[in-house]
Amino acid sequence: MNRATRVSEEVAASPLAVQGLTVSYDHRPVVYSVDYVTPPGSMTAIVGPNGAGKSTLLKAAMGITRRLTGDVRVFGQPIERMSRHIAYVPQRNSIDWDFPATVIDVVTMGLFRNLRWWQFTRRHHREQAMESLARVGMEAFAERQIGQLSGGQQQRVFLARALTQQAELTILDEPFAGVDAATEKAIVEVLKRLREEGRTLLCVHHDLATVRDYFDQVLLLNVRRIAAGPVEEVFTERHLQATYGGRLSTVQLARLVDDQVPVTLGSA
Ligand SMILES: Nc1ncnc2c1ncn2[C@@H]1O[C@H](COP(=O)(O)OP(=O)(O)OP(=O)(O)O)[C@@H](O)[C@H]1O
C-alpha cells in the first residue's frame, strides 16, 4: 500500500482531520498550517500556552471561525456536510448565563440538530435529556434556571447537552476551568466512559500534570503544531520546552516528567 492510500484511509476513518489549517486575525496568523488527524476512539488533549491558538483551531475546524487555508474533514467528508456529527462544549465564559432558559431546555436543545423542522420536542426527547442529566448527576436541577447554577454545575449541564447529541466526536474547550476537584473527577469519568463506548474526544486542557492520566493522545500547539501523537511518545521534556519556551523551568519539567506534581500553565 503506498503512502497516499494509507493517509487517505486514515483521514476517511478519522472523526476530525485538519490539514494545512491556517487562521489569521488582522493579517496575523494565530494558527499556522496545522495538521492533525484525530484517531477514532481517542481522547486528545490540546495543550499550549495562552494565545497559542487552541480555541481558534477548534472553532475554525468547526466552521465557527473562518479559516484562511486548510482542509477539514469528518470521516473523509467536508466538515460543512458533517457538522451534526460533532458536539461542542464551549468555554464557560463564552456563554450568556443570563439567558432565560431552564436546565432541561438547554439540554433538550442538544437534540435540535437531529430533528426536522416539523418535529417538535416530545416526551421521549425530554426523557433522553433527563438521561443525559442523570449521567452527569444533575437530574435534580432540571427545572432550575441556568443562571442560578454554580460554575461546576453549568459545566455539567453543557456536557449533558453534548451527550444528548450522541455525536461521534465531542469537542470541549477547557471543561475543567473553574470547577472543583469532585466535579473534575465526575466529568473525567463521563468522558472516559464515552471513549470506552468508542466515541472520540478533543479537549483544550491546561493542567499539564493530568495529561498522562486523562488522555491517550496529545497535540502540542504554539501557533504551529509542535508535536502530536500518543501521550507516552509526545509528552516529553523536549516537546514541552519547545511548546512553552522559557515559561517552564527545569524543575517544573522534571516534576512533570517524573513525579507528575500539579503544574498548571496557560490559564492566567
Ligand atoms: N476574534 C478575535 N479577533 C482578533 N484576535 C483574536 C480573536 N480571537 C482570538 N484572537 C487572538 O488569537 C490568538 C489565539 O487565541 P486563542 O483564544 O485561540 O488562544 P488559546 O490558545 O485558546 O488561548 P487561552 O489558553 O488563553 O484560552 C490570541 O493572540 C488572541 O488574542
The ligand as an SDF file (V2000), in Angstrom:
LIG
                    3D

 31 33  0  0  0  0  0  0  0  0999 V2000
  -11.9160   37.3930   17.4480 N   0  0  0  0  0  0  0  0  0  0  0  0
  -10.6190   37.6710   17.5200 C   0  0  0  0  0  0  0  0  0  0  0  0
  -10.1060   38.7700   16.9100 N   0  0  0  0  0  0  0  0  0  0  0  0
   -8.7730   39.0470   16.9410 C   0  0  0  0  0  0  0  0  0  0  0  0
   -7.8700   38.2650   17.5880 N   0  0  0  0  0  0  0  0  0  0  0  0
   -8.3210   37.1760   18.2100 C   0  0  0  0  0  0  0  0  0  0  0  0
   -9.7090   36.8200   18.2210 C   0  0  0  0  0  0  0  0  0  0  0  0
   -9.8490   35.6610   18.9190 N   0  0  0  0  0  0  0  0  0  0  0  0
   -8.6130   35.3070   19.3400 C   0  0  0  0  0  0  0  0  0  0  0  0
   -7.7030   36.2160   18.9190 N   0  0  0  0  0  0  0  0  0  0  0  0
   -6.2420   36.1440   19.1480 C   0  0  0  0  0  0  0  0  0  0  0  0
   -5.7900   34.9250   18.5750 O   0  0  0  0  0  0  0  0  0  0  0  0
   -4.7710   34.3510   19.3790 C   0  0  0  0  0  0  0  0  0  0  0  0
   -5.1710   32.9210   19.7290 C   0  0  0  0  0  0  0  0  0  0  0  0
   -6.2940   32.9680   20.6140 O   0  0  0  0  0  0  0  0  0  0  0  0
   -6.9550   31.6580   21.1820 P   0  0  0  0  0  0  0  0  0  0  0  0
   -8.0920   32.0730   22.0550 O   0  0  0  0  0  0  0  0  0  0  0  0
   -7.2180   30.7260   20.0830 O   0  0  0  0  0  0  0  0  0  0  0  0
   -5.7590   31.0510   22.0650 O   0  0  0  0  0  0  0  0  0  0  0  0
   -5.7880   29.9150   23.1580 P   0  0  0  0  0  0  0  0  0  0  0  0
   -4.5800   29.0810   22.9250 O   0  0  0  0  0  0  0  0  0  0  0  0
   -7.1040   29.2260   23.1680 O   0  0  0  0  0  0  0  0  0  0  0  0
   -5.5880   30.7890   24.4860 O   0  0  0  0  0  0  0  0  0  0  0  0
   -6.0310   30.5770   26.0250 P   0  0  0  0  0  0  0  0  0  0  0  0
   -5.2320   29.4380   26.5490 O   0  0  0  0  0  0  0  0  0  0  0  0
   -5.6280   31.8750   26.6400 O   0  0  0  0  0  0  0  0  0  0  0  0
   -7.5230   30.3390   26.0460 O   0  0  0  0  0  0  0  0  0  0  0  0
   -4.5850   35.2600   20.5760 C   0  0  0  0  0  0  0  0  0  0  0  0
   -3.4790   36.1050   20.3240 O   0  0  0  0  0  0  0  0  0  0  0  0
   -5.8790   36.0520   20.6100 C   0  0  0  0  0  0  0  0  0  0  0  0
   -5.6590   37.3290   21.1660 O   0  0  0  0  0  0  0  0  0  0  0  0
  1  2  1  0
  2  3  1  0
  2  7  2  0
  3  4  2  0
  4  5  1  0
  5  6  2  0
  6  7  1  0
  6 10  1  0
  7  8  1  0
  8  9  2  0
  9 10  1  0
 10 11  1  0
 11 12  1  0
 11 30  1  0
 12 13  1  0
 13 14  1  0
 13 28  1  0
 14 15  1  0
 15 16  1  0
 16 17  2  0
 16 18  1  0
 16 19  1  0
 19 20  1  0
 20 21  2  0
 20 22  1  0
 20 23  1  0
 23 24  1  0
 24 25  2  0
 24 26  1  0
 24 27  1  0
 28 29  1  0
 28 30  1  0
 30 31  1  0
M  END
$$$$
